[in-house]
Amino acid sequence: MTDIVAFTRARWGAQTSREHPLLHALARARRVFVIEAPVRDACVAAAFVEEMRVADGLVVCVPHLRDDLDEVRARAALATLVQQLVDRHAIRAEILWVRAAADLAVARCVEPRVVVWDCDDEPFAPGERALLARADLVLTATHASADARRRAHALVQVMPLIVDASRHARASADEWVDPLDQSCIPGPRLGLAAPIDAHLDVALLARVADALPELSVIALGAPRGIDVRALPCRPNIRWLGEKRDDELPRYIAGWDIGIAPVLTSGGDEPRLALDVMTSGRPVVAASSRDLGALAALSPLARVADRASFVAAIEAALREPIAEHARWAESLRAALTADAACARFESWVADARYRARGARSAELERSSA
């Protein structure tokens, strides 16, 4: 196996990201070079790449650019840095992992055998036509997004979920300390297992808070794409703001159950809900195809409509904790890094096979 060069928008270890667990797992068998979004710095005289060896086989690269560069010059500087990175490490990339059309432009020197497009869930992403034409494999966060792209591409898959058992083991009960801003919040506690964005059903969230005033609802994360004035203001809803990804297990360890009141499924709901389930807490979720898929995986997830949502929360709170722990153990055993890597490698092999077939067909047409 040869290398992977992957462009990512989230800062490694600081921001939650659906692609980081898979890239980290793939680095056990390949060299993986993760290139984050550039940092603009007024103190930088010349562009450079900051490299961090996160694990064996995994190098996170942070480009630093002068802050006075316009978009054209910044893209040229970034392309030069990518070329230098390839030369310095003698990278032979089988896979180029991109998030946007601009990544293709700055990575022309990579020359991969397979291009993977890690697709956002917006229905019409900028440069989507170019990405669909160039990508050999498209990965999406949700089933709905996958269905939409399958109309235009032959190989579209939903990003495989991975459970990191050690992530929550560090926040286990025998060493758990409630974070300061959560420690004063009375229980029982409901944790919001969904991002604070346009997919959030704010009316249902308010209904839960009103129907269960003796419970506390804890929401983590910064609002994105939603007017903060639309968020419900209730005495028992606590908005604690954005947290680092590695801080989340300590917060989740202090919750009784998770809730995911969403209107439609977005990219982060399955991953956030899975994080809560992995810790041994059940999740009550509104109806969506992706959250429904989690319910098929484990009894820790249960899907309820708006009318039965509060009753489902009350039922989950009555269940024995020991049963939740047993279900969580089964879930961790099912969604391993090895299983996710095997699925990804099979998709890559399929993409290579399809690419060879397309090249053969093109040669036949040109020789006819």
N, C-alpha and C positions, 0 to 999 in steps of 0.2 A: 504494500500500500504506500502511496505517496502522500504529499502534504495537502492541507486545506488552508486556503486563505479566505477569511470570513470578515465581512464588514458588518458592524453592529452599531446601533445607535445608543444603547444603554451602557452606562459605565459599569465595568466589571466589579461586582461586590457591593456597589453602592445603590444600584437601581435594579428593580425586578425586571426580568427579561425571560421570555419564553424560550429563546434560543440558547442561552448560556448553559443550562443543564446538559443539553445534547452535545454541544461543542466540547464541554468539559469531559464528557464520557468518551467522545470520539478520540480525544487526545491520548487515551490509553493505548491506542493502536497506531495512531498517525501523529505527525507533527501538525499542530493547529496554530495558525497565526491569526489572532483576532485584532482587527484594525478598528479602533473606536473613532467616533466623530472628532474632527480636529479641535484643538483648543486654540483660541485666538489670544495672543499674549503681546502686550505692548512692549515688554522687556526683551522679546526675542529679536536678535539681530539677523539670524538665519534660521530657516526651518530645520527642524530635527524631529526624530522619533524617540520617544521615551519607551523603553522596553521593560516589561515586568514578567518574569517567569513565575506564573501562578502555580503551575504543577509540572511534573515531568511531561514533556511534549506539548505544553500549552504556554504560548507567549502572547501576552496582551500588549498591543502597540498603540501608543497615544501620540498622534502627530501634533506638533506644536507649530503654529504658523504666526507670522506677523499679523497684527490686527489691522494694518492699513492696506491689506491686499484686497482688490476687488474680486468678484466671483471667478472671473476668467483666470486671473493670476493665481488665486488660491487653489483652483483646480489643477493648474499646471504644477504648482509647487507640491501638491499632494501626490500627483502622478510621479514626480521625481522621487519623492520619499518612498513610494511603493516600489519603484524600480531599485532603489538602493537597498531596501529591505530584502527583496528577492535575491539580489546579488550577494549581499552580506551573508545570508544564511543558505545560499545555494538551494533555494526553494524550487522544488519540482511539484507543482500543484496539480493534483488530479481534479480537485474540486475548488471552484470559486463560488463563494457564498455571498450573495448581494442582497441589499435591502432596497436599493433605489437604482434608477437608470444612471445616475451620476457615478455610481460605483463601477459600472462597466467601463465608463470613460477613463477613470483614473487607474484601472487595473488592466489596461491593454497588454502590459508586459507579462502578465501571469500565464497566459496561454493554457487554460485548463482543458481537461477532457470533458468535464461535466460542469455546467453552470446551474447552481441552485438559487432560485429566487425565494427568499423568505418574505412572504407577501403580507402586507398590512391588510386590515379588513375593510378599508375604504373601498366603495364600489368602483371608483375610477381613480386609481392612483396616478400621479403625474408620471408620464413615461411608461405607462402600463403596456401599451402596444409593443414598444421596443423590448421590454422585459419578457413578455410572453413569447416574442419571436426568438429571443436569444436563449432563454432558459431551457434546460433539458428536464429539470424537475422543479415543480412549484410546491412550496410548503405553505400551508395556511394555518391560522390559529383556530378556526371554527369550521364546522361542517358546512354552514351556509356559504361561507366564503369559498370553500373548496368546490361546492356545487356550481357557483357562479363562474369560477375560472375554468371548470371542466368543459364549458361550452366553447372555449377558445384554445384549450391546451390538452394534449393527450395524457400527460402524466402529472396529476395534481393529488397531493396527499395532505392529510392533517398532521401537524407536528406531533410526534409521539410524546406522551407524558412520561416523566421520570420522577420517581420518589427517591429523595435523598434521605435515607434512614438516619444518618448521622446528624443531619441538620436539626432534627427535633430531639435527638438523644441528648444533645448538649443543653437543652432546655427542659430536661426531664424533672420530675417532681422533687427528686432528692437534691438537686442543685439549683432549682429554679428560684429566681428572685424577681418579683413583680417590678416592671419598670416604674420609675418614680411617678410619671404622669398618669399611670393607670392604677397605681396602688391605692389611691384614695377613692376609686370608683366602686360603689357597692355592687354585690352580686345578687342574684345570678346575672351573668354577663352574656350578652349576645354580640358576637363579633361580625362586622360586615365583611363577608367573604366575596366582595365584588368591588371593582374600581369605582371611584366617584366620577362618573362621566355621564354622557347622554344615554347610556343603556340603563342607568339606575332608575328604578321605579320609585320616585320620591314620595308619591302618594301612598304606595304600599308600605314604605318605610315608616312614614308618619302614622299609618294605621296600626302598625305593630307597636310603636312606642305608646300610642294612646290606649290600645287594648291591654297592654301589659306594663302598666306604670311602675310595678314593683321590680321590673327588670331594667338593666342598663344596657344600652346599645352603644358599642364602641366602634368608631369608624376611623380607619387609618388611611392615609394617602392624601394627595393634593387633588382638588377638583380640576378636571381637564375636560374642556368642551362642554361645560355646563355652567349656567349662571349660578353663582353661589347664593344669590337671593332666592333661588328655587329650592334650596336645601331646607328640610324641615328643622325648625327650632323647637326643641322640646327639652324639658328638664332632665329627662333620662336618656338623651342622645348626646354623646360626647365626641366631638370632632377633634382628634388628637394630631392631625397633620401628617405630613409625609415622614416615613421612617426608612432607614437603610434596609436593604434586603436581608442582611444578616441579623438585624434586630427583630424581625417579624416573629421568629419562633418563640422568643421570650414573651411577646405580647399574646400570641395565640395560646400559649400554655396557661394563661390566666383567664381564658374564656371558657364558658360552659358549652356553647354550641356556636356554629356559624350560620349566618343567614345570607342569602343571595337574592334579594328582591330586584329582579331585572325585568325590563320590558322586552328586550331582545338580547340575544347572546353577542357578546363582544370578545375581543381577543384574549383578555386576561381572566375572565370568569372561571374557566375550567382550572387554570393553574392556581388561582387563589383559593378556590374551593378545595382543590386537592391538597394544598398546603395545610388547611385546617383539618381535613380528614386524616392526613398522615399523622397528625399529632394525637389522634384518638378522639376528636370531637366530631359529632355529626353535623351535617350541613343541611338546612332546609332551603331549597331553591325554588324560584319561580320556574314555570315551564319554559324550557328551551332545549333545543336538540342536543347541544353540547353538554349542558348540565344533566340532561337526561341520560346521556352516555355514561356519565360518572355513576348515576344511580344503578345502571346495569352492571357496573363493575363492583359496587360495594353497597351493602345496606346502610353504610354511614351516610350516604347521600339519599335524600328523599325529595321528590318533586311535588310541589303543591300549587294549586291555582290560587288566585287572590282570595277567594271565598274561604278556602281551607288552610290558608297560610298560618294564621295564628294558632289554630288547633294543632297543626303539625309541629310547631315550635313547642307547645305545651306537652305534646306526646313525647318528643325527643328528650325533653328535660326529665321525664319520668323514667327513662330507660336506665338500666344499670351501667355504671361506668366500666365495669369489668368486661361487659359485652362489647362496648365501644373499643376498648383496648385490643380485644381479640380480632375484631373486624379490621382495625388499623394494621395489625400485624399481617393479616392476609393480604391487604392492599399493598403494603410495602414489598411483600414477596412477589406480587404479580407485576408491578410496574418498575422493574429494575433497569439499570443503565444498560446491562447486557442485552435485554430484550429490545430496548429502544434502538441501540446501535445496530442490532441484527436487522431490524426493520428498515432503518435508514440505508444500510449497505445494500440490502436487496433492491431498494428503490434506485440507488445509484447504478447498480448493475443493470437494471431494467433500462435506465436512461442511456447507458452506454450502448446497450443492444439496439435500442430504437435509433440512436444517433448513427450507428453503423449502417442500419437498414436504410435510413434516409440518404446517407452518402452514396450507398450502392445504387439506389434508385436514381439519384441525380446523375451519377456517372452513366447509367444506362440511357437516360434521356439525352445526355449531351453527346453520346456516341451514336445515337440512332440517326 
